Amino acid sequence: MNIRKAEHKDASAIRILMEQLGYPTEEGFIAKKLIDLSKSSDHCDLVCELEGKVLGFLSLHFIPQIAFEADYAVISYFVVDDNSRSTGNW
């Protein structure tokens, strides 16, 4: 299992995962959003892959806090592929 930053090449796999969460999108939408969001320092998209296949997706947003040195992180989306849940690989 490998966890890494999402890349443009992951758009199709992420689209399938997002559809499993109930967020259908048009072809090319996720790829465009990955490019746009990669320019932001307060956002991070991660994928989890097993044997080269993306099986999970996590989207994080960082919010600066005036009262603390560290930022606050919010998970916007977290999904594991329907066919990979409860397999013991996670």
Residue frames relative to the residue before (quaternion, step in Angstrom):
aa qw qx qy qz dx dy dz
M 1.0000 0.0000 0.0000 0.0000 0.00 0.00 0.00
N 0.0638 -0.7946 0.6035 -0.0171 3.56 -0.94 0.98
I 0.1312 -0.7671 0.6241 0.0698 3.58 -0.90 0.96
R 0.1192 0.7942 -0.5806 0.1340 3.57 -0.79 1.06
K 0.6417 -0.4888 0.4061 0.4292 3.54 -1.32 0.17
A 0.5042 -0.6414 0.4888 0.3091 3.54 -1.05 0.80
E 0.1706 -0.7741 0.6055 0.0710 3.54 -1.11 0.81
H 0.7136 -0.4467 0.3287 0.4280 3.55 -1.31 0.32
K 0.6474 0.5454 -0.3156 0.4286 3.60 1.01 -0.79
D 0.6403 0.5419 -0.3112 0.4466 3.61 1.26 -0.36
A 0.4011 0.7701 -0.4419 0.2252 3.59 1.27 -0.23
S 0.6706 0.5028 -0.3137 0.4461 3.60 0.86 -0.87
A 0.6652 0.4894 -0.2996 0.4777 3.59 0.93 -0.86
I 0.6490 0.5054 -0.3179 0.4714 3.59 0.98 -0.82
R 0.6093 0.5563 -0.3467 0.4463 3.58 1.03 -0.75
I 0.6519 0.5050 -0.3069 0.4752 3.59 0.95 -0.88
L 0.6609 0.5042 -0.3052 0.4647 3.58 0.93 -0.88
M 0.6606 0.4997 -0.3100 0.4667 3.59 0.95 -0.83
E 0.6150 0.5325 -0.3416 0.4706 3.58 1.09 -0.66
Q 0.6208 0.5345 -0.3384 0.4630 3.59 1.10 -0.66
L 0.6591 0.4753 -0.2991 0.5003 3.60 1.21 -0.46
G 0.5811 -0.6018 0.3654 0.4083 3.57 1.30 -0.15
Y 0.5855 0.5543 -0.3734 0.4588 3.58 1.24 0.45
P 0.0712 -0.8126 0.5777 0.0300 3.62 0.21 1.20
T 0.0594 -0.8014 0.5951 0.0099 3.56 -1.00 0.83
E 0.5597 -0.5822 0.4704 0.3558 3.52 -1.29 0.41
E 0.6272 -0.5197 0.4234 0.3966 3.56 -1.24 0.49
G 0.7968 0.2918 -0.2337 0.4746 3.57 -0.90 0.93
F 0.5354 0.6512 -0.4061 0.3526 3.60 1.18 -0.42
I 0.6821 0.4787 -0.2928 0.4689 3.61 0.82 -0.99
A 0.6281 0.5358 -0.3421 0.4487 3.61 0.95 -0.79
K 0.6612 0.4969 -0.3047 0.4722 3.58 0.94 -0.86
K 0.6621 0.5044 -0.3081 0.4607 3.58 0.93 -0.88
L 0.6187 0.5381 -0.3500 0.4529 3.62 1.00 -0.74
I 0.6505 0.5025 -0.3141 0.4751 3.58 0.97 -0.82
D 0.6742 0.5009 -0.2956 0.4552 3.58 0.84 -0.99
L 0.7272 0.4497 -0.2500 0.4544 3.58 0.81 -0.99
S 0.5809 0.5903 -0.3811 0.4109 3.60 1.15 -0.47
K 0.6278 0.5433 -0.3232 0.4541 3.58 1.25 -0.38
S 0.6328 0.5484 -0.3140 0.4475 3.57 1.28 -0.27
S 0.3646 -0.7403 0.5240 0.2108 3.57 -0.91 0.92
D 0.6920 0.4602 -0.2889 0.4752 3.61 1.21 -0.21
H 0.6828 0.4216 -0.2699 0.5322 3.57 1.23 0.47
C 0.0354 0.7863 -0.6159 0.0333 3.56 -1.09 0.75
D 0.1258 -0.7651 0.6285 0.0622 3.56 -0.92 0.97
L 0.0921 -0.7977 0.5959 0.0125 3.55 -0.88 1.01
V 0.1422 -0.7530 0.6320 0.1156 3.54 -1.22 0.55
C 0.2343 -0.7154 0.6358 0.1706 3.50 -1.27 0.48
E 0.0394 -0.8112 0.5834 -0.0097 3.55 -0.80 1.01
L 0.1414 -0.7497 0.6423 0.0738 3.50 -1.25 0.62
E 0.8350 -0.0541 -0.0264 0.5470 3.54 -0.67 1.16
G 0.7383 -0.4511 0.2157 0.4527 3.57 0.99 0.92
K 0.6494 0.4907 -0.3250 0.4815 3.60 1.26 -0.04
V 0.4008 -0.7093 0.5296 0.2363 3.57 -0.85 1.03
L 0.0546 -0.8254 0.5614 -0.0246 3.55 -0.68 1.18
G 0.7991 0.1601 -0.0930 0.5720 3.58 1.25 -0.17
F 0.1278 -0.7821 0.6089 0.0337 3.52 -1.25 0.57
L 0.0142 -0.7757 0.6305 -0.0239 3.56 -1.09 0.86
S 0.1081 -0.7867 0.6065 0.0392 3.56 -0.89 0.96
L 0.0911 -0.8163 0.5704 -0.0058 3.58 -0.68 1.17
H 0.1061 -0.7525 0.6461 0.0705 3.53 -1.17 0.70
F 0.2300 -0.7769 0.5760 0.1085 3.56 -0.92 0.95
I 0.1328 -0.7952 0.5909 0.0289 3.55 -0.85 1.04
P 0.3987 -0.7183 0.5116 0.2516 3.61 -0.65 1.05
Q 0.1930 -0.7774 0.5923 0.0869 3.55 -1.09 0.79
I 0.4104 -0.7329 0.4872 0.2390 3.58 -0.75 0.98
A 0.7144 0.4675 -0.2538 0.4547 3.59 1.08 -0.67
F 0.7602 0.3126 -0.1680 0.5442 3.61 1.25 -0.24
E 0.5475 -0.6012 0.4616 0.3546 3.55 -1.19 0.47
A 0.7291 0.4142 -0.2305 0.4937 3.57 0.97 -0.85
D 0.4979 -0.6311 0.5077 0.3099 3.53 -1.27 0.48
Y 0.4369 -0.6464 0.5617 0.2753 3.52 -1.36 0.29
A 0.2025 -0.7943 0.5631 0.1048 3.60 -0.85 0.92
V 0.1228 -0.7692 0.6251 0.0490 3.54 -1.07 0.87
I 0.2885 -0.7231 0.5999 0.1844 3.57 -0.93 0.91
S 0.2289 -0.7965 0.5489 0.1088 3.55 -0.58 1.18
Y 0.7942 0.0141 0.0297 0.6068 3.56 1.01 -0.85
F 0.0756 0.7586 -0.6444 0.0600 3.54 -1.05 0.84
V 0.1664 0.7918 -0.5684 0.1489 3.56 -0.64 1.09
V 0.1617 -0.7242 0.6634 0.0965 3.51 -1.22 0.76
D 0.5971 -0.6021 0.3984 0.3495 3.57 -0.92 0.94
D 0.5982 -0.6071 0.4017 0.3348 3.55 -0.95 0.97
N 0.7318 0.4461 -0.2392 0.4563 3.59 0.89 -0.93
S 0.6920 0.4777 -0.2727 0.4676 3.60 1.26 -0.22
R 0.4998 0.6542 -0.4272 0.3737 3.57 1.26 -0.19
S 0.8533 0.1563 -0.1405 0.4773 3.54 -1.18 0.74
T 0.4661 0.6758 -0.4526 0.3481 3.58 1.11 0.61
G 0.5212 -0.6525 0.4058 0.3714 3.58 1.26 -0.21
N 0.5438 0.6242 -0.3969 0.3963 3.59 1.27 0.02
W 0.6755 0.4507 -0.2843 0.5096 3.60 1.24 -0.20
